[in-house]
Amino acid sequence: MPHFVQKLMNTGTSAELDFIKNARIKVINLAALLGGSVSFLFSILNVLNKNYLLACINVSTLLLLLGLLYCNFRQSFLKGPAIIMVLISAVLCLNGVLYNNNMEFYVLLVVGLGLVLFDNLRIILMILFFNSILFLVSNKLAPHTVIEQATENRRFINLLIWLVLLLSCLYTFKKQSLTYLASLEKANENLKASNQAKEKLFSIVAHDMRSPLNSLSTTLELLDNAYITPEKFKQLSGLLANQTKHLNENMEVLLKWAHSQLKGIEVHPRHINLVTHIAEIVSLLKPLMEFKHISIYFSTAEPVMVFADPEHVKLVLRNLLTNAIKFSHPNGNIDIIINKGSGKQIWVQVKDYGMGIAPEVLPGIFSTSVLPSAPGTQNEKGIGLGLQLIKEFITRNGGVILVKSKPGEGSTFSFSLPASDQQAFLL
């Protein structure tokens, strides 16, 4: 459909109105456009045939139909359209009475449009009563009051046009109703999926976050009741500290996810030095690496500038490196590689040599649904939201993320960020 016609069809529609109201307006607009086009065409033909009275009636019908469009444009959906519909019916019946050309049947179409547009029962009954009288009277008088009898071909053409207009309006209303029902069904499915994801999330949170808290509580209770010695507690403190750090990281991921669900992800990009941020996250995760005797190799020293939200970059790096540590075997290695390339994207690879990812899990690893988090090599826990958040943050910052993995050989996560066009500086 041409843009201009589409714009006319949407005259008077608004996001503030509900779907049903907008659908009604579009049906009225369609009827006005089709009926107006036919009236315009017949007015020209009647002028050429020197039938000026009928041409004037056609022009009157055209102007009244344009009046319906104007009422919709002004969002006047009650008195204005009701008066115009009554006048249109009067003009159509006058046409039928004078020329016996079946134009009185168009009054039935006006009644149908009135039923579509109005909710006010009094207005509907008024239109129905007035148009029924007009139709019956004009249909009875037409054979006796003609000033020029229309040919049978003209009468048939008028009925055919009436049928086309009626079917077009019904089809348009049905199509919009089906579209609305489809959107409702899709929204319902999304709501069900969201509720299932939240239920799964809460069950994961209840299970995985309660475990370290129970361990800490039990250990402190044993210490308080002198069931374990301070020396034994000192031995357990490293494990407890590690579990608490994982709990803190999971809480942070959960809060970020909840914020993104409630308010959407807001991006505040800046020109940042990627190397500085990687070094900061590596330093932050040093206790986790030391606990499992993991070595990280990252040799890039010169600044690498990207244009991205620094908080999002930190979360992405922290989650990828935490996962790499989690799934690496003790005494393992992790590589961080930056590839500047020659394009407008900077690529970062985080490669571990640990457990790897099962082939059947790999295709849905960035799924928006909440997936159960696999335990690490030392049974470290997660909440299954990290990779989902990473993908959302990378995408919103203008990048992409990829993964390659083989069970038993490790995984490589690669993500890109827009390269900065400014001179290097440290943040």
N, C-alpha and C positions, 0 to 999 in steps of 0.2 A: 504494500500500500504506500503511495507517495507520501512524503513527509507532510506536505501541506494538507492533504486529506486527513492524515492521521491527527494532525493538530486540530483540525475542525471537529473531528470525532471526539476528541478529548476536551472540547470546550466545556468549561464549568466543573470538570472533575478536579478533585483535590485530594491530597494525602490525608487531609483532616476528616474527610468523609469516609464512611465505611464502604466496603466493597459493593454491597447491594445498591447503595445510593449511586455510586459511580457507574455501576452497570446500567442502572435505569437511565441515567443521563446520557450514556453512550447510545442506548437504543433510541431515545428521543432524537439525539443528534443525527443518527443514521437515517431515521425516517424523514427528518427535516431536510437533510442533504439530498436523499434520493427523490423525495416528493418535490423539493424545490427545483432539482435538475429537470424533472419531467415537466413541471409547470413552465419553466423557462423555455424549454424546447417547444412545447405546444403553443406558448404565447407567440413565439417567432413564426411558427407555421400558420397560426391563425391570422397574423398580420399580413403574411404573404398571400393568404387566401382572402384577405380583405374582410375577415370576420372579426371586426374590432371589438364588439361587445364580449365575445368569448375570450378574446385576447386580454381584455381588461379583467375578466374573471380569473384568468390564469395568472396574471400579474398580482392580483389581490391575494390569491392562494400562495404565491411565491413570497410575497412580503410578510404574510402571516407566519409562514414556516420559518422565515429568517428571524421573525420575532421570537419564536421558540428558542432558536440558537442564542439570541441576545439575552433572553431571560436566564438561560443556563449560564451564559458568560457572567451575568450579574449575580448568579447564584440565587435567583428568585424562583423558588420551586413550588409556589403555591398559587397565589391569586393571579399573577401574570399569565402563567401557562394555562390555567383553568379558563380564563377569559378568552385567550387566543384559540384554545381548542374549540370552544363554543362558536366563535366567529368562523373558524375554518369549516366546521360542520355546516354552518349556515350558508357559506359561499359554495361549498360542494353541493348542497341540496339545491341551491338556486341554479347551479350549473345543470344538475340533473332534470329539474323541473322545466327549464327553458329549452333544453336540447335532447332530453330523453336518451342520454348517452351512458347510463349506468353509473354516473359519478356519485349518486347517492350511496352506493355501496362503500365508498371510501369513509363514510361516517362510521361504519363498523370498525375500521382501522383506527380512527380517532378514539373510539371507545376503548379499544385494546390498549392504545398508548396511555390513555388516562388511567387504566387499571395498573399499568406498569409503573407510572410515574408517581401516583399519589398514594399516600397512606390514610389520608383523612377520609373517613367514610362518608361524611356529608358531601364533600366535593365529588367523590366517586358516584354517589347516588344521583347528584345533580346532573353530572355529565351523562350518565346512563339514561336518566329520565328524559332530558332535553334531546339527546341524540336519537333515542328511540322514537320520540314523537316526530322529529324531523325526518327520519328515515321512512317511517310509515306514511306520513303525509305526502312527502315528495314522490315516493314510489307509487302512491295511488294517483297523484295529480299528473305525473309526468306524461302519460299518454295523451292527456287532454289539454295541456297548457303549453305545448311546444311552439316555439317560434321558428324553429328549424330542426327537422328530424335528423338525428345522427344516423349514419349508415350502419348496417349490421357489422361491417368490418371495424368501424370506429368503436362501436359498443363492445365488440369482442376484445379489441386492443385495450380498452379501458379496464375491462375485467381482468385481462392478463396482467396488466401493470399493477392492478390492485393486489392480485395474488402474489406477484413477485415481491412487492413491498412488504406484504404480510409475512411471507416466508423468510425474507431477509431479516426482518426485525426479530422474528421468533428464533431464527438460527443464531443471530448475534447474541441474544439474551441467553440461549442455551449454551453457547460456546463459552461465554463469560462465566456462567454458573458452573460449568464443568471445570473450567480453569480454577475457579475459587475452591471447588471441592477438592481438586487435585492438590492445591497449595495447602489446604487444611489437612489433608491426609499426610502430605510430606512433613508438615509441621508437627503432626501427631507422632509420626515415626521418629523424627528428630528428638522430640520430647521424651519418647520412650527410651531411645538410645541414650540420651543424656541421663535419665533417671537410673538406667541400668549401670551406666559408667560410674555415676556417683555412689550407687550402692556398692559396687565392686571396690571403688576407691576407699570408702569408709571401712569396708571389711579388711582391706589391705592395711590401711592405716592402723586400725585397731589391733591387728596381729603383729605387724612389723615394728610399730613404735612402742608397743607395750613391753616387748621382749627386753630391750636394754634398760628400760625403767625398772622392770621387775628384777633384773640382775643387780642393778645398783641398789635397789631397796633391800633385797635379800642380803647382799654383802654387808651393807651398813648395819642391818639388824644383827647379823652374826657377829660383826665387830663390836657392836654395842653390848651384846650379851656375852662377850668374851669367848665365843665359840671358835674364833680364829685369832691368831696372833697378829700383832702389828706387822711382823715380817711377812706373813702370808698375805695380809691385806696389801702390802707394798707390791708383792708379786702380782696380785690381781688388779692393782690400780691401772696398770698399762692397758689391760684388756677393757676395763671399764671406761677409761678415757677414750679409747678407740670407738667403743660402742656409742658413747655420748656424742662424739664428733659426728658419727654417721647419723645419729638421731637429729642433731642440729642441722645437718645438710638436708636431710629429708624434710624437716620442718620448713626450711627456707624454700625448697622446691615447691612444697605444697602451698605455701603462702603466695609465691609468685604465680602458680597456676590458678589459685582462687582469685587473685587480683585480675589476671587476664580474662577469666570467665565473667567476672562481675563488671569490669570497666573496659575491657578490651585492651589490647597491647598498644601502649603509647610509645612512639619512637622519637628520640631526641638525638639525632646523629651529630657527631662532632668529628673533627680531624684528630685521630688518636694514633699513638705509636703502639703497634701490635706487640712488638717485642717486649716493651715495658709491662704490658698487661699479662703476657705469658709468664714473664719472670715473677710477677707478683703472685699469680695463682700457684706457680710451682713452689714458691716460698710458703704460701699458705697451707699447701698440702704436704709439706715436708714431714710432719709427724706421722701421717698415714703411710708415706713411703718408707720411712725409717722402721715403722712397726712391721712391715712385710719385707724390708730390705730390698726395696725397689729402686732402680736407678733410672733417672730420666736424662736422655741425651737431647740437648738443644744448644746448637752452636752458633746460631745467628746473633751477631752483636750489633750490627748497624741498624738504625731505625727503619721500620717498615710501616708506612703510613696508610691507614684506611679511613674511610668515612662511614662511621657507624655509631650506634648508641653504646657508650662505654660500659654501662651496666649490663646490657644484653650480651656484649662480648665476654665480660667476666663470667656471667652465668653459663654461657656456652662452653668456655674453656674449663671452668670448674667442674661442670657435669661430665664433659668428655674425659678429662684427666681422672676424675674420681672413678668413673666407670673403668677406665684403663687400669687403674690401681686395683680396683675391686676384682676384676677378672684376670689379673696377672698372677702367676704363681710366685711364691716367695723367692727372692733373689732374682726376679725377672727384670726385664728392661722395657722401657717405653721411649719411643722416638717422637719428637715434635719437629716437623719439617715445614718451612715456609717456602712457597714457590711464588716468586713475583710474576713470572711469565712476561708476556709482551702485551697482554690485553689490559682491560680496565678492571680486572678482578684479581685480588690476592687470594691464593689458596693456602690453607693450613691443613696439615695432616697430623693426626694423633694415632700412632701405631703401637699396638701392644702385641705380645707373643704368648698370650694366655689361652683361655678356654675356647675362644671363638664363639660363633653363633650358629645354631642349627639352621640348615637350609630352609626348613619349613617356617621358621620364625622370621627370617630375613626380609621377605616381601612386606610384612606388616609392621616392621620395627618402628616406623615413624607414624603409625596409625593414631588417629585422634581419639580412639577408644582407650580406656584404661586397661593396660595389660599387666598381668602379674609379673613382678620383678624377679628375675632369676637370682638365686643366691650366688655370692662371689666364691672365690677359691677357698676362703676361710669362713664361709657362711655369712658374709656381710649382707645386710638387708637393704632394700630400696622400696619405693612406692610406685614404680612404673610410670612416672610422669616426666622424668628427665628428658628423654629423647623427643617426646611430644613437644615440650616447651622449647627445646633446642631448635627443632624444625620451624616452629612458629616464629621464634626470634630471628633466626637466620633469614627466613623468607621476608619478614617485615623490614629487614635491613638491606634488602636487595641482593641477597645471596642465595646459594643452594647448598645442600648437604647431601653427601653420598656415603655409602658404606660398602666395604668388601670384607668378607670374613670366611674363614674355614674352621670347622670344629677341630680343636687341638692345635691349631697353628696361630690363632690370634685374629685380631680385627684391625681394620684401618678405617677411621672416620675422616673424611675430607670435607671441608666447608670453605666457601668463598665469601668474600666481602668486597664491596666497591673500593677500588684504590683511591687514595686521596690525591688531588691534583695540587695540593699546597706543598711548600717546602717542609722538610722534616723538622718536627719539634717534639719535645717530650712532654707528656701529660702525667 
